Amino acid sequence: MKSENLKKLVVSGMLTALIVVLSGFYIPVGASKCFPIQHMVNILAAVLLGPWWGVGIAFCASLIRNLMGTGTLLAFPGSMVGALVCGLVFDRTKKLLPTCIGEVVGTGVLGGMLAYPLAAFVLGKDAALFTYVLPFLVSTAGGTILAAILVMVLSRTHAIGYLRGLLANS
């Protein structure tokens, strides 16, 4: 295995563990719960690793959380689509603001809409197409704000550039 891929795998494992360990941390917002860590990690993964690593992290964290009983099947579409969209946006633009918007649109809108068939046909819950959009938007907003602050601080201290350099393919 190449050294660069091994480094990315280790960072992915650490980010997955961070999501799983902190999955009990949530912020109640009305009738929904905001789990900001997943969305924060989606953006960090987009900036540090790229879209496909971010999707892998989101999948692994959702799977582990479901196996532990701390997550639901609805974690898959929201987290994975959000990771993919924000990763692709960062890959194209290399800018934080569009990446954050990509996370919100990917998780909140697209992931929320993709949760409908999962909820309706697999889980047997009564739902409409946009049932999960608002709760997913609330959840992703908190994590996106945290990630934006974290990435801006790390950028100003040049830590993001340093970390990206360590993980870059040669």
PyMOL CGO cylinders between C-alpha atoms (Angstrom):
from pymol import cmd
from pymol.cgo import CYLINDER

trace = [
    CYLINDER, 0.00, 0.00, 0.00, 1.32, 3.43, -0.87, 0.3, 1, 1, 1, 1, 1, 1,
    CYLINDER, 1.32, 3.43, -0.87, 2.37, 5.62, 2.03, 0.3, 1, 1, 1, 1, 1, 1,
    CYLINDER, 2.37, 5.62, 2.03, -0.10, 8.35, 0.97, 0.3, 1, 1, 1, 1, 1, 1,
    CYLINDER, -0.10, 8.35, 0.97, -3.03, 5.93, 0.93, 0.3, 1, 1, 1, 1, 1, 1,
    CYLINDER, -3.03, 5.93, 0.93, -2.02, 4.53, 4.31, 0.3, 1, 1, 1, 1, 1, 1,
    CYLINDER, -2.02, 4.53, 4.31, -1.96, 8.06, 5.75, 0.3, 1, 1, 1, 1, 1, 1,
    CYLINDER, -1.96, 8.06, 5.75, -5.41, 8.78, 4.30, 0.3, 1, 1, 1, 1, 1, 1,
    CYLINDER, -5.41, 8.78, 4.30, -6.72, 5.50, 5.67, 0.3, 1, 1, 1, 1, 1, 1,
    CYLINDER, -6.72, 5.50, 5.67, -5.42, 6.34, 9.15, 0.3, 1, 1, 1, 1, 1, 1,
    CYLINDER, -5.42, 6.34, 9.15, -6.95, 9.84, 9.05, 0.3, 1, 1, 1, 1, 1, 1,
    CYLINDER, -6.95, 9.84, 9.05, -10.22, 8.34, 7.78, 0.3, 1, 1, 1, 1, 1, 1,
    CYLINDER, -10.22, 8.34, 7.78, -10.25, 5.88, 10.67, 0.3, 1, 1, 1, 1, 1, 1,
    CYLINDER, -10.25, 5.88, 10.67, -9.64, 8.69, 13.14, 0.3, 1, 1, 1, 1, 1, 1,
    CYLINDER, -9.64, 8.69, 13.14, -12.43, 10.83, 11.68, 0.3, 1, 1, 1, 1, 1, 1,
    CYLINDER, -12.43, 10.83, 11.68, -14.81, 7.85, 11.68, 0.3, 1, 1, 1, 1, 1, 1,
    CYLINDER, -14.81, 7.85, 11.68, -13.95, 7.17, 15.32, 0.3, 1, 1, 1, 1, 1, 1,
    CYLINDER, -13.95, 7.17, 15.32, -14.55, 10.84, 16.14, 0.3, 1, 1, 1, 1, 1, 1,
    CYLINDER, -14.55, 10.84, 16.14, -18.06, 10.64, 14.66, 0.3, 1, 1, 1, 1, 1, 1,
    CYLINDER, -18.06, 10.64, 14.66, -18.88, 7.41, 16.48, 0.3, 1, 1, 1, 1, 1, 1,
    CYLINDER, -18.88, 7.41, 16.48, -17.51, 8.51, 19.85, 0.3, 1, 1, 1, 1, 1, 1,
    CYLINDER, -17.51, 8.51, 19.85, -19.26, 11.88, 19.71, 0.3, 1, 1, 1, 1, 1, 1,
    CYLINDER, -19.26, 11.88, 19.71, -22.52, 10.56, 18.23, 0.3, 1, 1, 1, 1, 1, 1,
    CYLINDER, -22.52, 10.56, 18.23, -24.18, 10.94, 21.62, 0.3, 1, 1, 1, 1, 1, 1,
    CYLINDER, -24.18, 10.94, 21.62, -23.59, 14.70, 21.46, 0.3, 1, 1, 1, 1, 1, 1,
    CYLINDER, -23.59, 14.70, 21.46, -26.57, 16.47, 19.97, 0.3, 1, 1, 1, 1, 1, 1,
    CYLINDER, -26.57, 16.47, 19.97, -28.29, 19.81, 20.22, 0.3, 1, 1, 1, 1, 1, 1,
    CYLINDER, -28.29, 19.81, 20.22, -32.09, 19.73, 20.54, 0.3, 1, 1, 1, 1, 1, 1,
    CYLINDER, -32.09, 19.73, 20.54, -33.66, 22.13, 18.05, 0.3, 1, 1, 1, 1, 1, 1,
    CYLINDER, -33.66, 22.13, 18.05, -37.44, 22.04, 18.22, 0.3, 1, 1, 1, 1, 1, 1,
    CYLINDER, -37.44, 22.04, 18.22, -38.60, 18.52, 17.46, 0.3, 1, 1, 1, 1, 1, 1,
    CYLINDER, -38.60, 18.52, 17.46, -35.31, 17.52, 15.82, 0.3, 1, 1, 1, 1, 1, 1,
    CYLINDER, -35.31, 17.52, 15.82, -31.86, 16.72, 17.11, 0.3, 1, 1, 1, 1, 1, 1,
    CYLINDER, -31.86, 16.72, 17.11, -28.81, 18.35, 15.57, 0.3, 1, 1, 1, 1, 1, 1,
    CYLINDER, -28.81, 18.35, 15.57, -25.83, 15.95, 15.32, 0.3, 1, 1, 1, 1, 1, 1,
    CYLINDER, -25.83, 15.95, 15.32, -23.18, 18.44, 14.19, 0.3, 1, 1, 1, 1, 1, 1,
    CYLINDER, -23.18, 18.44, 14.19, -20.12, 16.18, 14.30, 0.3, 1, 1, 1, 1, 1, 1,
    CYLINDER, -20.12, 16.18, 14.30, -21.03, 14.16, 11.18, 0.3, 1, 1, 1, 1, 1, 1,
    CYLINDER, -21.03, 14.16, 11.18, -21.41, 17.31, 9.11, 0.3, 1, 1, 1, 1, 1, 1,
    CYLINDER, -21.41, 17.31, 9.11, -18.27, 18.87, 10.52, 0.3, 1, 1, 1, 1, 1, 1,
    CYLINDER, -18.27, 18.87, 10.52, -16.32, 15.73, 9.57, 0.3, 1, 1, 1, 1, 1, 1,
    CYLINDER, -16.32, 15.73, 9.57, -17.88, 15.71, 6.08, 0.3, 1, 1, 1, 1, 1, 1,
    CYLINDER, -17.88, 15.71, 6.08, -16.37, 19.14, 5.43, 0.3, 1, 1, 1, 1, 1, 1,
    CYLINDER, -16.37, 19.14, 5.43, -13.02, 18.27, 7.04, 0.3, 1, 1, 1, 1, 1, 1,
    CYLINDER, -13.02, 18.27, 7.04, -12.86, 15.12, 4.91, 0.3, 1, 1, 1, 1, 1, 1,
    CYLINDER, -12.86, 15.12, 4.91, -13.68, 17.13, 1.79, 0.3, 1, 1, 1, 1, 1, 1,
    CYLINDER, -13.68, 17.13, 1.79, -10.88, 19.59, 2.52, 0.3, 1, 1, 1, 1, 1, 1,
    CYLINDER, -10.88, 19.59, 2.52, -8.27, 17.06, 3.66, 0.3, 1, 1, 1, 1, 1, 1,
    CYLINDER, -8.27, 17.06, 3.66, -9.03, 13.84, 1.79, 0.3, 1, 1, 1, 1, 1, 1,
    CYLINDER, -9.03, 13.84, 1.79, -11.45, 14.30, -1.08, 0.3, 1, 1, 1, 1, 1, 1,
    CYLINDER, -11.45, 14.30, -1.08, -14.98, 13.23, -1.93, 0.3, 1, 1, 1, 1, 1, 1,
    CYLINDER, -14.98, 13.23, -1.93, -14.58, 9.45, -2.07, 0.3, 1, 1, 1, 1, 1, 1,
    CYLINDER, -14.58, 9.45, -2.07, -12.79, 9.23, 1.26, 0.3, 1, 1, 1, 1, 1, 1,
    CYLINDER, -12.79, 9.23, 1.26, -15.53, 11.41, 2.75, 0.3, 1, 1, 1, 1, 1, 1,
    CYLINDER, -15.53, 11.41, 2.75, -18.25, 9.08, 1.44, 0.3, 1, 1, 1, 1, 1, 1,
    CYLINDER, -18.25, 9.08, 1.44, -16.35, 6.11, 2.90, 0.3, 1, 1, 1, 1, 1, 1,
    CYLINDER, -16.35, 6.11, 2.90, -16.07, 7.81, 6.28, 0.3, 1, 1, 1, 1, 1, 1,
    CYLINDER, -16.07, 7.81, 6.28, -19.79, 8.68, 6.26, 0.3, 1, 1, 1, 1, 1, 1,
    CYLINDER, -19.79, 8.68, 6.26, -20.72, 5.11, 5.31, 0.3, 1, 1, 1, 1, 1, 1,
    CYLINDER, -20.72, 5.11, 5.31, -18.50, 3.52, 7.97, 0.3, 1, 1, 1, 1, 1, 1,
    CYLINDER, -18.50, 3.52, 7.97, -19.68, 5.89, 10.70, 0.3, 1, 1, 1, 1, 1, 1,
    CYLINDER, -19.68, 5.89, 10.70, -23.35, 5.32, 9.78, 0.3, 1, 1, 1, 1, 1, 1,
    CYLINDER, -23.35, 5.32, 9.78, -22.83, 1.55, 9.72, 0.3, 1, 1, 1, 1, 1, 1,
    CYLINDER, -22.83, 1.55, 9.72, -21.08, 1.48, 13.10, 0.3, 1, 1, 1, 1, 1, 1,
    CYLINDER, -21.08, 1.48, 13.10, -23.67, 3.78, 14.67, 0.3, 1, 1, 1, 1, 1, 1,
    CYLINDER, -23.67, 3.78, 14.67, -26.46, 1.54, 13.36, 0.3, 1, 1, 1, 1, 1, 1,
    CYLINDER, -26.46, 1.54, 13.36, -24.75, -1.59, 14.65, 0.3, 1, 1, 1, 1, 1, 1,
    CYLINDER, -24.75, -1.59, 14.65, -24.33, 0.07, 18.06, 0.3, 1, 1, 1, 1, 1, 1,
    CYLINDER, -24.33, 0.07, 18.06, -27.97, 1.17, 18.09, 0.3, 1, 1, 1, 1, 1, 1,
    CYLINDER, -27.97, 1.17, 18.09, -27.10, 4.88, 18.23, 0.3, 1, 1, 1, 1, 1, 1,
    CYLINDER, -27.10, 4.88, 18.23, -28.14, 5.67, 14.67, 0.3, 1, 1, 1, 1, 1, 1,
    CYLINDER, -28.14, 5.67, 14.67, -30.91, 4.98, 12.20, 0.3, 1, 1, 1, 1, 1, 1,
    CYLINDER, -30.91, 4.98, 12.20, -30.94, 3.92, 8.57, 0.3, 1, 1, 1, 1, 1, 1,
    CYLINDER, -30.94, 3.92, 8.57, -31.68, 7.56, 7.72, 0.3, 1, 1, 1, 1, 1, 1,
    CYLINDER, -31.68, 7.56, 7.72, -28.08, 8.39, 8.63, 0.3, 1, 1, 1, 1, 1, 1,
    CYLINDER, -28.08, 8.39, 8.63, -26.88, 6.79, 5.38, 0.3, 1, 1, 1, 1, 1, 1,
    CYLINDER, -26.88, 6.79, 5.38, -28.49, 9.04, 2.74, 0.3, 1, 1, 1, 1, 1, 1,
    CYLINDER, -28.49, 9.04, 2.74, -27.91, 12.28, 4.62, 0.3, 1, 1, 1, 1, 1, 1,
    CYLINDER, -27.91, 12.28, 4.62, -24.31, 11.77, 5.60, 0.3, 1, 1, 1, 1, 1, 1,
    CYLINDER, -24.31, 11.77, 5.60, -23.13, 10.07, 2.42, 0.3, 1, 1, 1, 1, 1, 1,
    CYLINDER, -23.13, 10.07, 2.42, -24.79, 12.45, -0.04, 0.3, 1, 1, 1, 1, 1, 1,
    CYLINDER, -24.79, 12.45, -0.04, -23.59, 15.43, 1.97, 0.3, 1, 1, 1, 1, 1, 1,
    CYLINDER, -23.59, 15.43, 1.97, -20.03, 14.09, 2.01, 0.3, 1, 1, 1, 1, 1, 1,
    CYLINDER, -20.03, 14.09, 2.01, -20.11, 13.44, -1.73, 0.3, 1, 1, 1, 1, 1, 1,
    CYLINDER, -20.11, 13.44, -1.73, -21.54, 16.82, -2.70, 0.3, 1, 1, 1, 1, 1, 1,
    CYLINDER, -21.54, 16.82, -2.70, -19.29, 18.91, -0.47, 0.3, 1, 1, 1, 1, 1, 1,
    CYLINDER, -19.29, 18.91, -0.47, -16.27, 16.80, -1.47, 0.3, 1, 1, 1, 1, 1, 1,
    CYLINDER, -16.27, 16.80, -1.47, -16.97, 17.28, -5.18, 0.3, 1, 1, 1, 1, 1, 1,
    CYLINDER, -16.97, 17.28, -5.18, -17.55, 21.01, -4.68, 0.3, 1, 1, 1, 1, 1, 1,
    CYLINDER, -17.55, 21.01, -4.68, -14.27, 21.43, -2.79, 0.3, 1, 1, 1, 1, 1, 1,
    CYLINDER, -14.27, 21.43, -2.79, -12.47, 19.32, -5.39, 0.3, 1, 1, 1, 1, 1, 1,
    CYLINDER, -12.47, 19.32, -5.39, -13.65, 21.73, -8.12, 0.3, 1, 1, 1, 1, 1, 1,
    CYLINDER, -13.65, 21.73, -8.12, -13.44, 25.08, -6.31, 0.3, 1, 1, 1, 1, 1, 1,
    CYLINDER, -13.44, 25.08, -6.31, -10.91, 24.68, -3.44, 0.3, 1, 1, 1, 1, 1, 1,
    CYLINDER, -10.91, 24.68, -3.44, -13.03, 27.24, -1.55, 0.3, 1, 1, 1, 1, 1, 1,
    CYLINDER, -13.03, 27.24, -1.55, -14.68, 26.88, 1.85, 0.3, 1, 1, 1, 1, 1, 1,
    CYLINDER, -14.68, 26.88, 1.85, -17.95, 28.77, 1.29, 0.3, 1, 1, 1, 1, 1, 1,
    CYLINDER, -17.95, 28.77, 1.29, -19.11, 26.73, -1.73, 0.3, 1, 1, 1, 1, 1, 1,
    CYLINDER, -19.11, 26.73, -1.73, -18.03, 23.57, 0.11, 0.3, 1, 1, 1, 1, 1, 1,
    CYLINDER, -18.03, 23.57, 0.11, -20.19, 24.50, 3.10, 0.3, 1, 1, 1, 1, 1, 1,
    CYLINDER, -20.19, 24.50, 3.10, -23.12, 25.26, 0.81, 0.3, 1, 1, 1, 1, 1, 1,
    CYLINDER, -23.12, 25.26, 0.81, -22.53, 21.88, -0.86, 0.3, 1, 1, 1, 1, 1, 1,
    CYLINDER, -22.53, 21.88, -0.86, -22.76, 20.15, 2.52, 0.3, 1, 1, 1, 1, 1, 1,
    CYLINDER, -22.76, 20.15, 2.52, -26.01, 21.91, 3.39, 0.3, 1, 1, 1, 1, 1, 1,
    CYLINDER, -26.01, 21.91, 3.39, -27.59, 21.21, -0.01, 0.3, 1, 1, 1, 1, 1, 1,
    CYLINDER, -27.59, 21.21, -0.01, -26.23, 17.65, -0.18, 0.3, 1, 1, 1, 1, 1, 1,
    CYLINDER, -26.23, 17.65, -0.18, -27.30, 16.63, 3.30, 0.3, 1, 1, 1, 1, 1, 1,
    CYLINDER, -27.30, 16.63, 3.30, -30.26, 18.91, 3.92, 0.3, 1, 1, 1, 1, 1, 1,
    CYLINDER, -30.26, 18.91, 3.92, -32.01, 18.86, 0.58, 0.3, 1, 1, 1, 1, 1, 1,
    CYLINDER, -32.01, 18.86, 0.58, -30.80, 15.86, -1.42, 0.3, 1, 1, 1, 1, 1, 1,
    CYLINDER, -30.80, 15.86, -1.42, -30.17, 13.59, 1.58, 0.3, 1, 1, 1, 1, 1, 1,
    CYLINDER, -30.17, 13.59, 1.58, -33.47, 14.65, 3.11, 0.3, 1, 1, 1, 1, 1, 1,
    CYLINDER, -33.47, 14.65, 3.11, -35.31, 13.77, -0.09, 0.3, 1, 1, 1, 1, 1, 1,
    CYLINDER, -35.31, 13.77, -0.09, -33.47, 10.44, -0.43, 0.3, 1, 1, 1, 1, 1, 1,
    CYLINDER, -33.47, 10.44, -0.43, -34.50, 9.57, 3.13, 0.3, 1, 1, 1, 1, 1, 1,
    CYLINDER, -34.50, 9.57, 3.13, -38.13, 9.49, 2.01, 0.3, 1, 1, 1, 1, 1, 1,
    CYLINDER, -38.13, 9.49, 2.01, -38.06, 6.19, 0.07, 0.3, 1, 1, 1, 1, 1, 1,
    CYLINDER, -38.06, 6.19, 0.07, -35.94, 4.62, 2.80, 0.3, 1, 1, 1, 1, 1, 1,
    CYLINDER, -35.94, 4.62, 2.80, -38.40, 5.71, 5.49, 0.3, 1, 1, 1, 1, 1, 1,
    CYLINDER, -38.40, 5.71, 5.49, -41.53, 4.92, 3.50, 0.3, 1, 1, 1, 1, 1, 1,
    CYLINDER, -41.53, 4.92, 3.50, -40.62, 1.61, 1.88, 0.3, 1, 1, 1, 1, 1, 1,
    CYLINDER, -40.62, 1.61, 1.88, -37.92, 0.08, 4.08, 0.3, 1, 1, 1, 1, 1, 1,
    CYLINDER, -37.92, 0.08, 4.08, -38.86, 1.37, 7.54, 0.3, 1, 1, 1, 1, 1, 1,
    CYLINDER, -38.86, 1.37, 7.54, -42.60, 1.51, 6.80, 0.3, 1, 1, 1, 1, 1, 1,
    CYLINDER, -42.60, 1.51, 6.80, -43.04, 5.03, 8.19, 0.3, 1, 1, 1, 1, 1, 1,
    CYLINDER, -43.04, 5.03, 8.19, -45.61, 7.46, 6.87, 0.3, 1, 1, 1, 1, 1, 1,
    CYLINDER, -45.61, 7.46, 6.87, -43.67, 10.22, 5.17, 0.3, 1, 1, 1, 1, 1, 1,
    CYLINDER, -43.67, 10.22, 5.17, -43.83, 12.70, 2.33, 0.3, 1, 1, 1, 1, 1, 1,
    CYLINDER, -43.83, 12.70, 2.33, -41.01, 13.58, -0.05, 0.3, 1, 1, 1, 1, 1, 1,
    CYLINDER, -41.01, 13.58, -0.05, -39.91, 16.64, 1.93, 0.3, 1, 1, 1, 1, 1, 1,
    CYLINDER, -39.91, 16.64, 1.93, -40.58, 15.25, 5.44, 0.3, 1, 1, 1, 1, 1, 1,
    CYLINDER, -40.58, 15.25, 5.44, -36.89, 14.96, 6.33, 0.3, 1, 1, 1, 1, 1, 1,
    CYLINDER, -36.89, 14.96, 6.33, -35.57, 18.04, 4.54, 0.3, 1, 1, 1, 1, 1, 1,
    CYLINDER, -35.57, 18.04, 4.54, -36.14, 20.49, 7.41, 0.3, 1, 1, 1, 1, 1, 1,
    CYLINDER, -36.14, 20.49, 7.41, -34.72, 18.24, 10.17, 0.3, 1, 1, 1, 1, 1, 1,
    CYLINDER, -34.72, 18.24, 10.17, -31.71, 17.39, 7.98, 0.3, 1, 1, 1, 1, 1, 1,
    CYLINDER, -31.71, 17.39, 7.98, -31.20, 21.11, 7.23, 0.3, 1, 1, 1, 1, 1, 1,
    CYLINDER, -31.20, 21.11, 7.23, -31.25, 21.92, 10.95, 0.3, 1, 1, 1, 1, 1, 1,
    CYLINDER, -31.25, 21.92, 10.95, -28.75, 19.17, 11.67, 0.3, 1, 1, 1, 1, 1, 1,
    CYLINDER, -28.75, 19.17, 11.67, -26.36, 20.07, 8.89, 0.3, 1, 1, 1, 1, 1, 1,
    CYLINDER, -26.36, 20.07, 8.89, -26.46, 23.80, 9.68, 0.3, 1, 1, 1, 1, 1, 1,
    CYLINDER, -26.46, 23.80, 9.68, -24.89, 23.31, 13.12, 0.3, 1, 1, 1, 1, 1, 1,
    CYLINDER, -24.89, 23.31, 13.12, -22.10, 21.05, 11.89, 0.3, 1, 1, 1, 1, 1, 1,
    CYLINDER, -22.10, 21.05, 11.89, -21.42, 23.24, 8.88, 0.3, 1, 1, 1, 1, 1, 1,
    CYLINDER, -21.42, 23.24, 8.88, -21.01, 26.32, 11.06, 0.3, 1, 1, 1, 1, 1, 1,
    CYLINDER, -21.01, 26.32, 11.06, -18.63, 24.41, 13.37, 0.3, 1, 1, 1, 1, 1, 1,
    CYLINDER, -18.63, 24.41, 13.37, -16.64, 23.12, 10.40, 0.3, 1, 1, 1, 1, 1, 1,
    CYLINDER, -16.64, 23.12, 10.40, -16.43, 26.56, 8.79, 0.3, 1, 1, 1, 1, 1, 1,
    CYLINDER, -16.43, 26.56, 8.79, -15.04, 28.05, 11.99, 0.3, 1, 1, 1, 1, 1, 1,
    CYLINDER, -15.04, 28.05, 11.99, -12.59, 25.17, 12.46, 0.3, 1, 1, 1, 1, 1, 1,
    CYLINDER, -12.59, 25.17, 12.46, -11.36, 25.23, 8.86, 0.3, 1, 1, 1, 1, 1, 1,
    CYLINDER, -11.36, 25.23, 8.86, -10.97, 29.03, 8.90, 0.3, 1, 1, 1, 1, 1, 1,
    CYLINDER, -10.97, 29.03, 8.90, -8.89, 28.85, 12.09, 0.3, 1, 1, 1, 1, 1, 1,
    CYLINDER, -8.89, 28.85, 12.09, -6.79, 26.01, 10.71, 0.3, 1, 1, 1, 1, 1, 1,
    CYLINDER, -6.79, 26.01, 10.71, -6.33, 27.91, 7.44, 0.3, 1, 1, 1, 1, 1, 1,
    CYLINDER, -6.33, 27.91, 7.44, -5.14, 31.06, 9.19, 0.3, 1, 1, 1, 1, 1, 1,
    CYLINDER, -5.14, 31.06, 9.19, -2.57, 29.06, 11.12, 0.3, 1, 1, 1, 1, 1, 1,
    CYLINDER, -2.57, 29.06, 11.12, -1.58, 27.28, 7.87, 0.3, 1, 1, 1, 1, 1, 1,
    CYLINDER, -1.58, 27.28, 7.87, -2.39, 23.92, 9.49, 0.3, 1, 1, 1, 1, 1, 1,
    CYLINDER, -2.39, 23.92, 9.49, -4.80, 22.91, 6.70, 0.3, 1, 1, 1, 1, 1, 1,
    CYLINDER, -4.80, 22.91, 6.70, -2.13, 23.45, 4.06, 0.3, 1, 1, 1, 1, 1, 1,
    CYLINDER, -2.13, 23.45, 4.06, 0.37, 21.49, 6.12, 0.3, 1, 1, 1, 1, 1, 1,
    CYLINDER, 0.37, 21.49, 6.12, -2.03, 18.59, 6.65, 0.3, 1, 1, 1, 1, 1, 1,
    CYLINDER, -2.03, 18.59, 6.65, -3.05, 18.53, 2.99, 0.3, 1, 1, 1, 1, 1, 1,
    CYLINDER, -3.05, 18.53, 2.99, 0.64, 18.44, 2.09, 0.3, 1, 1, 1, 1, 1, 1,
    CYLINDER, 0.64, 18.44, 2.09, 1.20, 15.44, 4.35, 0.3, 1, 1, 1, 1, 1, 1,
    CYLINDER, 1.20, 15.44, 4.35, -1.73, 13.60, 2.79, 0.3, 1, 1, 1, 1, 1, 1,
    CYLINDER, -1.73, 13.60, 2.79, -1.12, 14.62, -0.84, 0.3, 1, 1, 1, 1, 1, 1,
    CYLINDER, -1.12, 14.62, -0.84, -0.39, 12.05, -3.48, 0.3, 1, 1, 1, 1, 1, 1,
    CYLINDER, -0.39, 12.05, -3.48, 3.07, 12.27, -4.96, 0.3, 1, 1, 1, 1, 1, 1,
]
cmd.load_cgo(trace, "trace")
